Amino acid sequence: MKTKIGIKRVYDEPAPGDGKRILVDRLWPRGLTKEKARIDYWAKDISPSNELRKWYGHDPAKWDEFRKRYFAELDRNATGVDALIEAVGKGPASFVYSSTERTINNAEALKLYLERKK
C-alpha cells in the first residue's frame, strides 16, 4: 500500500490535510458528535478485539507482543482489511483514534501492518 496515511487523535481539530478520516477504534469516542469528529469511514471491524485491547492497556512493555497479536487478528480478517484498503483509496488518509497514548496505539500498529503488506 503506497498511499500516504497519517495518524491523528480524533479529538484533535480536523484539518484539510487529513484526507479521509478513518476511525480505527472499536468504540465511538466519548463526548464527540459525528459532526465534530468528521469521520469518513469507521473501521471498527478491524480494530483490536476487546480481549486484546483490555490485555494491552497501552503498557509499553507489551507493545511488541500487542502488535504480534493484533497482526494475527488482522491476518484472520482479510475481508475487513480489504474493506479498509478500499476506504483509504488513493489517499491521503488519516487513521484517527481516541487513546491518550499518541505513539503506541492501534492506529500506529495498523499503519505498520499495512506498510508490511506493500
Secondary structure, DSSP 8 states (H G I E B T S, - for coil): --S-EEEEETTS---GGG-EEEE--SS--TT--HHHHT-SEE-GGGS--HHHHHHHTT-GGGHHHHHHHHHHHHHT-HHHHHHHHHHHTTS-EEEEE--S-SSSSHHHHHHHHHHHT-
